[in-house]
Structures are given as C-alpha cells and as structure tokens.
Amino acid sequence: MKNYSNEIAELEVLIAGVKKQYSELEIGNALKVKKVLDSYFNPFQELEIQVGSTSASFYMKDNLGIRREVFSLYFYQRLQGNTLLEISYYTTSTHSDFELERLINLGKVSKIVLEKSEQILKDITEVRNQDLGRSNELFSIQNGYEKKKAEYVKAAQENRKVEVELLLREGIIFDESVYIEFKRNYSIKVRTLKMINVSKSGKTCTMVYSTRDGFSTREDNCNVENMLNQVVYFHKNIVQELLPA
C-alpha cells in the first residue's frame, strides 16, 4: 500500500510557507494603515500605535515609563454597509499628569474624527484594498493545499484501516491498556484485542479481548467500522506482536 507521509509532509511545508507570506502581508498592510493614522493623529510620533484588522490602539508612557493605552479607534463595516470610525476610551476620576495629558489628546482626536472621519476611512480603505488581491490569492493557494492534504490524509487513513483490520483478525497486543467502546453504552480498558466472526455484510463482528488483569471475554455484534476507527486511533500503541493462535 502507498505511504502518503512524504506527500503530506511536503504539503505541510507549503501550507506553512503560504501562512508566513500571509502573515508578512498583514504586517505590511498594518504598517500602511499606521502611516495613515500617524498622519492624522500622531504627526510628532508622541504616541505608539498598534493596528489590528478593524481597530487601532494608541499608547503613551506615564510618569513611571509604563506603556498605557490612551484610546482606541475602530473602523469597521456594519451590517447595513456603513463604515464607521469610533473612539473607545476609559473614564477615570484620577487627575495625574498622565490622565490630564490623555484628556488633552482625546480632545484633539475627537475634533479630528468629527471633522475628517470620512476622509480617514477613505484613506484606510484604500490602503487595505492595496493588498486585498494578494490576500485572496494566498487564501486560494492555501485552500488548494489544504484540500489536497485532506485527500492524502483520508487515503492514508483508509490504508491504515486495511492494515489494522488484518492485524485485528490475527489479534493484537497494546503496549498499555486503552479504552475501547464496544457498544454505545459499554466501554472498557483492554490489553489484547481480536476480531472474529465477521458477518457476510462486513458490518458486524465479535471482538475477543482481555483486560490488563488477564480477564478474557468476548462481545458480539460489534460495529466493524467503529472498531477499526478506534484501533486506528491507538495504532501507535500496538505492539508488533501477534496473539498466539
């Protein structure tokens, strides 16, 4: 049976590469938005601006040199289609130098938003759209890789099911006890497991098993697919040794 591990590993490298490109694109675009915000709100670089996908937070240092948020701006599109520019800030009764300076900044920002919000949003939208095409392209490439990987993973899993079924018909030993659900309302930790009396339809079987304390018994009318899926999950716990005939 074909082993798809190399194909899957290669696709994982490609996917990681695309994600890296997307991250770099997002960082670059955020810097473009920051330049727009700097030009309106931070011409003397007194504030530190951290840009997110639909918001930006403005920071300055207080008297102790601790970085603290001054306010945030939100630029997002509502369900009705209207793009808004909103200010978010906290209120306090403290009258420290930092808080007074923050209030002065808030007043300046409020005036700018009141007078120029439409142009600010237009400029932000323009720089956001500069990388939209490349962003969509990277998303499409990654989606293609993810779909191909899923196909290989599914094929590998089907191959493993075949291998596991062959082992189960001979009998397997786990390196440590694992929980197996034989019926919806019955599960138990087992150390050995063997599949016998598979029905003509291949849907049901009898499972012979033993617990870690050596108690052996059987469970009839087990779902074959359910058994295979569980043992595939625990395939790394299978000791490469068959049960005695």
C-alpha positions as CSV (number, residue, x, y, z in Angstrom):
1,M,0.0,0.0,0.0
2,K,1.2,3.5,-0.8
3,N,2.6,5.6,2.0
4,Y,1.4,9.2,1.8
5,S,3.6,10.6,4.6
6,N,6.0,12.3,2.3
7,E,3.2,14.0,0.3
8,I,1.5,15.1,3.5
9,A,4.8,16.4,4.9
10,E,5.6,18.3,1.7
11,L,2.1,19.9,1.7
12,E,2.5,20.9,5.3
13,V,5.7,22.8,4.4
14,L,3.9,24.5,1.5
15,I,1.0,25.5,3.8
16,A,3.4,26.9,6.4
17,G,5.1,28.9,3.7
18,V,1.8,30.4,2.5
19,K,0.8,31.2,6.1
20,K,4.2,33.0,6.5
21,Q,3.6,35.1,3.4
22,Y,0.1,35.9,4.5
23,S,1.4,37.0,8.0
24,E,4.0,39.2,6.3
25,L,1.4,40.7,4.1
26,E,-0.8,41.5,7.1
27,I,2.1,43.1,8.9
28,G,3.0,45.2,5.9
29,N,-0.6,46.3,5.4
30,A,-0.9,47.2,9.1
31,L,2.1,49.4,8.7
32,K,0.4,51.2,5.8
33,V,-2.7,51.8,8.0
34,K,-0.4,53.0,10.8
35,K,1.1,55.6,8.4
36,V,-2.4,56.9,7.6
37,L,-3.2,57.2,11.3
38,D,0.1,58.8,12.1
39,S,-0.5,61.5,9.5
40,Y,-3.8,62.4,11.2
41,F,-3.4,61.7,14.9
42,N,0.4,61.4,15.5
43,P,2.4,63.8,13.4
44,F,5.1,64.2,16.1
45,Q,5.3,60.5,16.9
46,E,4.3,61.1,20.5
47,L,2.1,58.0,20.6
48,E,2.7,54.3,19.8
49,I,0.1,52.9,17.5
50,Q,-0.8,49.2,17.3
51,V,-3.0,48.3,14.3
52,G,-5.4,45.3,14.2
53,S,-7.8,44.1,11.5
54,T,-10.6,46.5,12.4
55,S,-9.1,48.7,15.1
56,A,-6.0,50.6,16.3
57,S,-4.9,51.2,19.9
58,F,-2.9,54.3,20.8
59,Y,-0.4,54.2,23.7
60,M,1.9,56.5,25.6
61,K,4.1,56.2,28.6
62,D,3.1,57.5,32.0
63,N,5.3,59.3,34.6
64,L,6.8,55.9,35.6
65,G,7.6,55.0,32.0
66,I,4.9,52.3,31.9
67,R,3.2,51.9,28.5
68,R,-0.5,52.6,28.9
69,E,-3.4,52.8,26.4
70,V,-4.8,56.3,25.7
71,F,-7.7,55.3,23.4
72,S,-8.7,53.0,20.6
73,L,-10.1,53.7,17.2
74,Y,-12.5,51.2,15.5
75,F,-13.0,51.2,11.7
76,Y,-15.4,48.5,10.7
77,Q,-18.4,48.0,8.4
78,R,-21.8,47.4,9.9
79,L,-24.4,45.0,8.5
80,Q,-26.1,47.9,6.8
81,G,-22.9,48.6,4.9
82,N,-22.0,51.9,6.6
83,T,-18.3,52.1,7.6
84,L,-17.8,53.9,10.9
85,L,-14.9,55.4,12.8
86,E,-15.5,55.2,16.5
87,I,-13.4,56.2,19.5
88,S,-13.2,53.9,22.6
89,Y,-11.7,55.1,25.8
90,Y,-11.9,54.6,29.6
91,T,-13.0,57.2,32.1
92,T,-11.4,57.9,35.5
93,S,-11.5,60.4,38.3
94,T,-7.7,60.3,38.7
95,H,-6.0,63.7,38.0
96,S,-2.4,62.5,37.4
97,D,-0.3,64.2,34.8
98,F,-0.7,61.2,32.5
99,E,-4.5,61.3,32.7
100,L,-4.6,65.1,32.1
101,E,-2.4,64.6,29.1
102,R,-4.6,61.8,27.9
103,L,-7.7,64.0,28.1
104,I,-5.9,66.7,26.0
105,N,-5.1,64.0,23.4
106,L,-8.7,62.8,23.4
107,G,-9.9,66.3,22.8
108,K,-7.6,66.6,19.8
109,V,-8.6,63.2,18.5
110,S,-12.3,63.9,18.9
111,K,-12.0,67.1,16.9
112,I,-10.1,65.3,14.1
113,V,-12.7,62.5,13.9
114,L,-15.5,65.0,13.9
115,E,-14.1,66.9,11.0
116,K,-12.2,64.3,8.9
117,S,-13.7,60.8,9.7
118,E,-14.9,60.4,6.1
119,Q,-11.5,61.1,4.6
120,I,-9.7,59.0,7.2
121,L,-11.9,56.0,6.5
122,K,-11.4,56.5,2.7
123,D,-7.7,56.5,3.2
124,I,-7.7,53.4,5.4
125,T,-10.0,51.5,2.9
126,E,-7.6,52.5,0.1
127,V,-4.5,51.1,1.8
128,R,-6.4,48.0,3.0
129,N,-7.5,47.3,-0.6
130,Q,-3.9,47.5,-1.9
131,D,-3.2,44.1,-0.6
132,L,-6.6,42.5,-0.9
133,G,-5.9,40.8,-4.3
134,R,-2.7,39.2,-3.0
135,S,-4.5,38.2,0.3
136,N,-7.3,36.5,-1.7
137,E,-4.7,34.8,-3.9
138,L,-2.8,33.4,-0.9
139,F,-6.1,32.2,0.7
140,S,-6.9,30.4,-2.6
141,I,-3.5,28.7,-2.7
142,Q,-3.6,27.6,0.9
143,N,-7.1,26.3,0.4
144,G,-5.9,24.2,-2.5
145,Y,-3.1,22.8,-0.5
146,E,-5.4,22.0,2.5
147,K,-7.8,20.1,0.2
148,K,-5.0,18.1,-1.3
149,K,-3.6,17.3,2.1
150,A,-7.1,16.2,3.3
151,E,-7.3,13.8,0.3
152,Y,-3.9,12.3,1.2
153,V,-4.8,12.1,4.9
154,K,-8.1,10.3,4.0
155,A,-6.3,7.9,1.7
156,A,-3.6,7.2,4.4
157,Q,-6.3,6.6,6.9
158,E,-8.2,4.2,4.7
159,N,-4.9,2.3,4.1
160,R,-4.3,2.1,7.8
161,K,-7.8,0.7,8.3
162,V,-7.0,-2.1,6.0
163,E,-3.7,-2.8,7.8
164,V,-5.4,-2.6,11.2
165,E,-8.2,-5.0,10.1
166,L,-5.6,-7.6,9.0
167,L,-3.8,-7.2,12.4
168,L,-7.1,-7.5,14.3
169,R,-8.1,-10.7,12.6
170,E,-4.8,-12.2,13.8
171,G,-5.0,-10.5,17.2
172,I,-3.1,-7.5,18.6
173,I,-1.5,-6.5,21.9
174,F,-1.4,-2.9,23.2
175,D,1.7,-1.7,25.0
176,E,-0.6,-0.4,27.7
177,S,-4.4,-0.7,28.3
178,V,-6.6,1.5,26.2
179,Y,-10.3,2.3,26.4
180,I,-12.3,0.6,23.7
181,E,-16.0,1.3,23.2
182,F,-17.7,-2.0,22.1
183,K,-21.2,-0.7,22.3
184,R,-22.7,2.8,22.8
185,N,-23.2,2.1,26.5
186,Y,-20.2,-0.2,27.1
187,S,-16.5,0.6,27.1
188,I,-13.6,-0.9,29.0
189,K,-9.8,-0.8,29.1
190,V,-8.3,-3.7,27.2
191,R,-4.8,-5.0,26.7
192,T,-5.4,-7.5,23.8
193,L,-8.0,-7.5,21.0
194,K,-9.0,-9.8,18.3
195,M,-11.7,-9.7,15.6
196,I,-13.6,-12.9,14.7
197,N,-16.9,-14.0,13.1
198,V,-17.2,-11.0,10.7
199,S,-20.7,-11.0,9.2
200,K,-21.2,-11.6,5.4
201,S,-22.0,-7.9,5.1
202,G,-18.8,-6.9,6.8
203,K,-20.7,-4.6,9.2
204,T,-20.6,-6.6,12.4
205,C,-18.2,-8.9,14.2
206,T,-17.3,-10.5,17.5
207,M,-14.5,-9.0,19.5
208,V,-12.4,-11.2,21.8
209,Y,-10.4,-9.2,24.3
210,S,-8.6,-9.3,27.7
211,T,-8.1,-6.7,30.3
212,R,-4.8,-5.8,31.9
213,D,-5.5,-8.1,34.9
214,G,-5.8,-11.1,32.4
215,F,-9.6,-11.4,32.4
216,S,-10.7,-12.6,28.9
217,T,-14.1,-12.5,27.3
218,R,-15.9,-11.5,24.1
219,E,-18.5,-9.0,22.8
220,D,-20.8,-10.0,20.0
221,N,-22.5,-7.8,17.4
222,C,-19.8,-5.1,17.4
223,N,-19.7,-2.5,14.6
224,V,-16.7,-3.2,12.4
225,E,-16.2,0.4,11.3
226,N,-16.3,1.6,14.9
227,M,-13.8,-1.0,16.0
228,L,-11.4,-0.1,13.1
229,N,-11.6,3.6,13.7
230,Q,-10.8,3.2,17.4
231,V,-7.8,0.9,16.8
232,V,-6.5,3.2,14.1
233,Y,-6.5,6.0,16.7
234,F,-4.5,3.7,19.0
235,H,-2.3,2.3,16.2
236,K,0.9,3.7,17.9
237,N,0.1,1.7,21.0
238,I,0.0,-1.6,19.1
239,V,2.9,-3.9,20.0
240,Q,4.2,-5.5,16.8
241,E,3.4,-9.0,18.1
242,L,0.5,-11.3,17.2
243,L,-1.5,-13.1,19.8
244,P,-0.9,-16.8,20.0
245,A,-3.1,-18.9,17.7
